[in-house]
């Protein structure tokens, strides 16, 4: 990464205090900065480091007022954390754009089309009747089945497997070893105790600006589509079952699972290791705490839930506080019982 401070400020719509001609070649934490690095300050507890950092430039919020002299050039922005993210995205985009062309061996099936400025890594496989947009990156050892659509600027990382008929929008990122469109967990119990496989004939639709972490799985629908709406962010090791719909801009953390035919609303936050049962609906802006288990629909928007079974966060915290007091309560009961026994003995004698 090589930018001048002036270029960075223009990119972030920021205001410079210091030397605008300094060249920046890397990014670093503010406490680990070196000359040529750029850092950011968004959390006030890290403010002491801005007075000692060796970074050449630091991105700060507009309301930051230095308490003493700072050697680094400052770039003032509305939101330092967001601005630093934008800068890293631009850096990543420039690195990604360096990869174009086709590495061999690779395969592309009949009637498949690939847009301009794409990259196809070695041992990648593209099936028949696929449509790949412009500037798409398909890294080595990926498999794309038949009738797949991928929008412009999406990135498919190594080892990803995408089954037939999947639709992926623009600016999506799918990280290594994720599987999209595999069969849902559909088995019909039989009278003799065996299970009959239910054919999974639907597909997966992933809208624009979605990120899916490594080793996650999104199953195809039994009929119709499993749908991941625009802006959804899915962490590593997440399971999305058949016919699930995840609403816009919802975030799902690692090791969570959503069972079949459940609809998750928009702007929800699902923390790590959450289990969600099937055939329910979760309202917009719901927040579910880590290791919670949700077994019923949530109709009211904006609730914060925790526990297993999941319930209102305030109620859950109150219950946990009571649980912590149980040993002390037990000791008090034992003490009262002992006193009662002594009193009874004295009365009898």
Backbone torsions as a table, in degrees:
resi	resn	phi	psi	omega
1	UNK	NA	122.1	175.3
2	UNK	-133.5	108.9	175.5
3	UNK	-133.4	150.6	166.9
4	UNK	-84.6	158.8	176.8
5	UNK	-58.0	-36.7	178.8
6	UNK	-61.3	-44.0	179.0
7	UNK	-63.3	-41.1	179.9
8	UNK	-64.7	-43.7	179.8
9	UNK	-61.7	-39.4	177.3
10	UNK	-64.9	-41.1	180.0
11	UNK	-62.4	-36.9	-173.9
12	UNK	-100.6	2.3	-176.6
13	UNK	55.5	47.1	-176.3
14	UNK	-107.7	169.6	179.0
15	UNK	-114.3	132.3	-174.0
16	UNK	-96.3	135.9	167.9
17	UNK	-124.6	103.9	-175.9
18	UNK	132.8	-152.7	-174.4
19	UNK	-88.1	111.6	-177.7
20	UNK	-79.9	-8.5	-176.8
21	UNK	-93.8	-4.0	-179.8
22	UNK	-59.8	138.9	176.9
23	UNK	-94.0	130.9	179.5
24	UNK	-107.0	127.8	-178.6
25	UNK	-120.4	-1.5	177.0
26	UNK	-164.0	169.7	177.9
27	UNK	-116.3	152.1	-178.4
28	UNK	-154.9	156.1	170.1
29	UNK	-60.2	149.4	-175.3
30	UNK	-62.5	-31.4	-179.7
31	UNK	-81.1	-10.4	-178.0
32	UNK	-118.1	13.9	-173.6
33	UNK	-63.3	150.6	176.4
34	UNK	-133.5	161.9	176.2
35	UNK	-55.4	136.0	-176.5
36	UNK	93.3	-8.0	179.9
37	UNK	-94.2	157.5	168.8
38	UNK	-120.3	140.0	179.5
39	UNK	-128.4	-178.9	176.0
40	UNK	-141.3	155.8	176.7
41	UNK	-127.4	110.5	178.4
42	UNK	-121.0	-26.7	-177.7
43	UNK	-106.8	124.8	-173.6
44	UNK	-61.2	-23.9	-178.8
45	UNK	-68.4	-16.0	176.7
46	UNK	-94.8	4.0	-177.3
47	UNK	-57.6	-38.4	180.0
48	UNK	-55.0	-28.6	-177.5
49	UNK	-72.5	-22.2	-177.4
50	UNK	-68.9	-22.2	179.8
51	UNK	-85.0	-11.6	-179.1
52	UNK	-122.2	-9.4	-175.2
53	UNK	-60.2	146.0	175.8
54	UNK	-93.0	-1.0	177.4
55	UNK	-59.8	145.1	-179.0
56	UNK	-75.4	-27.7	-179.3
57	UNK	-145.0	151.3	178.3
58	UNK	-136.5	132.7	175.4
59	UNK	-88.2	127.6	-177.0
60	UNK	-132.3	162.1	176.0
61	UNK	-74.0	156.0	-178.3
62	UNK	-59.2	-29.4	-176.5
63	UNK	-88.7	6.4	-179.8
64	UNK	-73.3	126.9	178.5
65	UNK	-121.9	108.0	-178.1
66	UNK	-59.7	141.4	178.5
67	UNK	-93.2	-16.0	175.5
68	UNK	-156.1	-178.4	-172.6
69	UNK	-66.6	142.5	179.0
70	UNK	-124.0	129.7	-179.1
71	UNK	-76.1	-33.4	-175.5
72	UNK	-72.7	151.6	169.6
73	UNK	-72.7	138.2	-178.6
74	UNK	-106.5	141.0	172.7
75	UNK	-118.7	111.8	-178.0
76	UNK	-87.6	128.9	-179.0
77	UNK	-137.6	171.4	179.3
78	UNK	-68.0	-40.8	-177.8
79	UNK	-142.4	107.5	-173.4
80	UNK	-64.2	-38.7	-178.1
81	UNK	-65.7	-46.8	178.9
82	UNK	-64.6	-41.3	-179.3
83	UNK	-62.8	-41.5	178.9
84	UNK	-65.0	-37.8	175.9
85	UNK	-61.4	-43.2	178.7
86	UNK	-61.1	-41.0	179.2
87	UNK	-63.2	-44.8	179.0
88	UNK	-64.7	-37.4	177.3
89	UNK	-62.1	-41.7	179.5
90	UNK	-65.0	-41.1	177.8
91	UNK	-61.8	-46.3	179.1
92	UNK	-62.2	-40.5	-179.6
93	UNK	-61.9	-41.9	-179.6
94	UNK	-66.9	-38.0	176.0
95	UNK	-64.1	-44.1	-178.2
96	UNK	-63.8	-39.3	-177.3
97	UNK	-66.9	-14.6	177.2
98	UNK	-70.4	-22.9	-179.3
99	UNK	-90.6	116.7	174.1
100	UNK	-143.2	169.8	176.4
101	UNK	90.2	-172.2	-174.0
102	UNK	-124.2	123.6	174.0
103	UNK	-90.8	149.7	-179.5
104	UNK	-114.5	146.7	1.6
105	UNK	-81.9	144.9	172.0
106	UNK	-150.5	164.9	-173.9
107	UNK	-135.0	141.7	172.2
108	UNK	-136.8	130.7	-175.0
109	UNK	-80.3	172.6	-176.8
110	UNK	-67.2	146.4	178.5
111	UNK	65.3	14.5	174.7
112	UNK	-93.1	142.5	-177.0
113	UNK	-123.4	138.4	179.9
114	UNK	-124.1	130.3	-178.2
115	UNK	-71.7	177.9	-178.9
116	UNK	-71.1	154.0	173.6
117	UNK	62.1	27.5	178.2
118	UNK	-86.1	163.0	174.2
119	UNK	-125.8	130.1	175.1
120	UNK	-123.8	112.7	-176.2
121	UNK	-77.3	167.0	-179.6
122	UNK	-59.8	141.4	178.7
123	UNK	66.0	18.0	172.4
124	UNK	-81.4	148.9	-176.9
125	UNK	-129.1	127.5	175.6
126	UNK	-122.1	124.7	-176.5
127	UNK	-77.3	-160.3	-176.3
128	UNK	-83.3	151.0	170.7
129	UNK	58.8	35.5	178.2
130	UNK	-95.1	151.4	177.0
131	UNK	-125.9	110.9	-177.1
132	UNK	-110.2	124.5	-175.4
133	UNK	-73.0	-171.9	-178.5
134	UNK	-77.2	146.6	174.6
135	UNK	57.3	29.3	175.1
136	UNK	-81.1	140.0	177.6
137	UNK	-111.3	119.7	178.2
138	UNK	-117.7	105.1	-171.2
139	UNK	-80.1	168.8	-174.1
140	UNK	-57.1	152.3	174.6
141	UNK	62.9	30.9	174.2
142	UNK	-98.8	152.3	177.6
143	UNK	-124.7	124.3	173.4
144	UNK	-119.3	121.6	-179.4
145	UNK	-73.9	-156.8	-177.0
146	UNK	-86.6	153.8	171.6
147	UNK	60.4	38.9	-179.1
148	UNK	-100.4	140.9	175.9
149	UNK	-118.7	130.7	176.8
150	UNK	-130.0	126.5	-177.2
151	UNK	-77.5	169.6	-177.0
152	UNK	-56.0	143.9	170.9
153	UNK	67.0	13.1	176.3
154	UNK	-81.0	155.1	-176.6
155	UNK	-126.6	124.6	178.0
156	UNK	-112.9	111.5	-172.3
157	UNK	-81.7	170.6	-172.6
158	UNK	-57.0	142.2	172.4
159	UNK	78.3	4.9	178.8
160	UNK	-71.8	143.4	176.6
161	UNK	-121.1	120.4	-179.4
162	UNK	-121.3	118.3	-174.7
163	UNK	-81.8	171.3	-175.0
164	UNK	-52.5	145.4	168.8
165	UNK	72.1	9.1	177.5
166	UNK	-71.4	142.4	176.5
167	UNK	-118.3	123.4	-179.6
168	UNK	-123.4	132.4	-175.4
169	UNK	-81.3	-162.6	-178.6
170	UNK	-83.5	152.2	173.1
171	UNK	56.9	33.1	176.1
172	UNK	-93.4	151.9	175.3
173	UNK	-129.1	124.2	177.4
174	UNK	-119.4	117.5	-171.8
175	UNK	-86.8	171.9	-165.1
176	UNK	-54.1	139.5	170.1
177	UNK	67.1	15.9	174.0
178	UNK	-78.1	149.0	179.6
179	UNK	-119.7	122.4	-179.1
180	UNK	-115.5	123.4	171.9
181	UNK	93.4	11.0	173.9
182	UNK	-67.7	165.3	-178.2
183	UNK	-60.4	140.7	171.0
184	UNK	-71.2	166.9	-176.6
185	UNK	-85.2	78.1	-175.0
186	UNK	-118.3	109.3	-179.4
187	UNK	-139.8	130.7	179.5
188	UNK	-97.8	121.6	179.4
189	UNK	-67.4	140.5	-179.1
190	UNK	-108.9	163.0	-177.3
191	UNK	-60.5	-29.3	-178.1
192	UNK	-87.0	7.7	177.9
193	UNK	91.5	-6.0	177.2
194	UNK	-87.2	176.7	179.8
195	UNK	-125.1	137.2	177.8
196	UNK	-103.9	128.3	-178.5
197	UNK	-68.3	131.0	175.9
198	UNK	-91.4	119.7	-180.0
199	UNK	-57.1	137.3	178.9
200	UNK	-104.8	101.7	-169.0
201	UNK	-103.5	-4.3	-178.5
202	UNK	-85.9	-161.3	-178.8
203	UNK	-141.1	-172.2	174.3
204	UNK	-119.1	134.7	175.0
205	UNK	-119.0	120.7	178.7
206	UNK	-116.0	118.4	-177.1
207	UNK	-81.0	-173.9	-173.3
208	UNK	-66.3	153.3	169.0
209	UNK	62.4	33.8	178.4
210	UNK	-98.3	141.4	174.5
211	UNK	-120.7	131.0	-179.1
212	UNK	-126.2	121.7	-174.0
213	UNK	-74.1	173.7	-176.5
214	UNK	-64.1	145.8	174.0
215	UNK	59.8	26.7	172.8
216	UNK	-92.2	161.2	179.9
217	UNK	-134.6	133.5	176.3
218	UNK	-126.0	113.2	-174.6
219	UNK	-81.6	148.6	174.0
220	UNK	-70.9	161.8	178.9
221	UNK	-76.1	153.0	171.0
222	UNK	-63.1	-49.3	168.7
223	UNK	-139.9	150.9	-176.5
224	UNK	80.0	-139.9	-173.5
225	UNK	-137.7	142.2	160.0
226	UNK	-82.2	128.9	-169.5
227	UNK	-124.1	128.1	173.0
228	UNK	-112.6	109.5	-172.5
229	UNK	-76.1	170.5	-173.8
230	UNK	-55.8	135.7	172.4
231	UNK	80.5	3.5	-179.8
232	UNK	-68.1	141.5	177.1
233	UNK	-122.1	118.0	-178.1
234	UNK	-115.7	129.9	-177.1
235	UNK	-78.8	-175.1	176.2
236	UNK	-68.5	153.7	169.8
237	UNK	57.3	44.5	177.5
238	UNK	-110.4	138.8	178.6
239	UNK	-111.0	121.0	174.1
240	UNK	-114.0	117.9	-173.0
241	UNK	-84.5	179.3	-174.8
242	UNK	-64.6	141.0	176.0
243	UNK	64.5	17.1	173.1
244	UNK	-76.6	148.5	170.4
245	UNK	-125.8	126.1	178.2
246	UNK	-107.8	122.3	-175.0
247	UNK	-72.9	166.0	-175.1
248	UNK	-54.6	136.5	171.5
249	UNK	61.1	22.0	173.3
250	UNK	-80.2	146.6	-178.2
251	UNK	-119.0	130.9	-179.8
252	UNK	-126.3	121.1	-177.0
253	UNK	-86.4	173.0	-168.9
254	UNK	-59.8	147.8	173.5
255	UNK	65.8	20.7	174.1
256	UNK	-92.2	157.1	179.3
257	UNK	-139.7	137.0	177.5
258	UNK	-117.2	119.7	-176.7
259	UNK	-77.3	168.4	-168.6
260	UNK	-59.8	144.7	172.9
261	UNK	64.1	22.5	174.4
262	UNK	-93.3	143.0	177.2
263	UNK	-111.9	119.3	177.8
264	UNK	-101.9	131.7	-175.7
265	UNK	-72.4	-172.6	-179.3
266	UNK	-83.6	151.4	173.4
267	UNK	58.5	28.8	176.2
268	UNK	-84.1	155.3	175.2
269	UNK	-123.8	116.8	179.8
270	UNK	-115.5	112.7	-175.0
271	UNK	-76.5	-177.4	-174.0
272	UNK	-67.9	146.3	174.5
273	UNK	59.8	34.4	174.9
274	UNK	-89.2	136.1	175.5
275	UNK	-111.1	127.1	-177.7
276	UNK	-121.5	125.8	-178.2
277	UNK	-71.9	172.7	-176.1
278	UNK	-89.6	163.0	172.2
279	UNK	62.7	34.8	174.9
280	UNK	-125.1	170.4	178.4
281	UNK	-124.2	135.3	-179.8
282	UNK	-115.6	124.5	-175.3
283	UNK	-67.5	161.6	177.6
284	UNK	-58.3	149.0	173.4
285	UNK	63.5	23.0	175.1
286	UNK	-78.3	139.2	177.0
287	UNK	-117.7	127.2	-177.9
288	UNK	-121.4	121.1	-175.5
289	UNK	-72.3	163.9	-175.4
290	UNK	-58.7	142.6	176.6
291	UNK	62.1	23.5	177.0
292	UNK	-83.6	157.4	174.7
293	UNK	-123.8	118.9	-176.6
294	UNK	-108.9	120.2	-174.5
295	UNK	-120.1	7.1	179.2
296	UNK	-147.0	162.6	-178.2
297	UNK	-66.9	148.3	174.7
298	UNK	-114.4	112.0	-173.9
299	UNK	-95.3	-28.8	-178.2
300	UNK	-86.6	131.2	-178.8
301	UNK	-75.6	151.7	170.8
302	UNK	81.7	9.4	-180.0
303	UNK	-76.0	149.1	171.0
304	UNK	-110.6	125.4	-173.6
305	UNK	-122.7	154.0	175.9
306	UNK	-158.5	159.9	176.3
307	UNK	95.5	174.5	179.2
308	UNK	-138.4	107.5	3.1
309	UNK	-70.1	148.1	-176.7
310	UNK	-65.4	138.8	176.9
311	UNK	-146.5	177.8	-178.2
312	UNK	-51.5	135.1	-173.7
313	UNK	-58.5	-43.0	-179.2
314	UNK	-61.8	-44.1	178.0
315	UNK	-63.2	-41.2	179.5
316	UNK	-63.3	-43.9	-178.9
317	UNK	-66.0	-37.5	178.0
318	UNK	-63.4	-42.3	179.1
319	UNK	-64.2	-42.1	179.2
320	UNK	-63.8	-36.0	177.4
321	UNK	-64.2	-39.4	177.5
322	UNK	-66.0	-40.0	179.3
323	UNK	-59.5	-40.4	179.6
324	UNK	-64.2	-24.6	-178.0
325	UNK	-88.7	-6.7	-176.1
326	UNK	-56.4	-46.3	179.5
327	UNK	-57.8	-40.3	179.6
328	UNK	-67.4	-40.5	177.8
329	UNK	-62.9	-40.0	178.1
330	UNK	-60.6	-42.8	179.7
331	UNK	-63.8	-39.3	179.0
332	UNK	-64.4	-40.7	178.4
333	UNK	-63.1	-42.7	178.2
334	UNK	-61.1	-41.0	-179.9
335	UNK	-65.0	-42.3	178.2
336	UNK	-64.5	-40.9	178.9
337	UNK	-63.7	-40.3	179.3
338	UNK	-63.8	-42.7	179.0
339	UNK	-65.5	-37.7	179.6
340	UNK	-64.8	-40.6	178.8
341	UNK	-63.4	-39.5	178.6
342	UNK	-65.8	-41.2	-179.7
343	UNK	-63.9	-44.0	179.6
344	UNK	-62.4	-41.1	-179.6
345	UNK	-62.4	-42.2	-178.9
346	UNK	-65.2	-37.6	179.2
347	UNK	-67.4	-36.5	-179.5
348	UNK	-69.7	-26.5	-177.2
349	UNK	-109.5	NA	NA
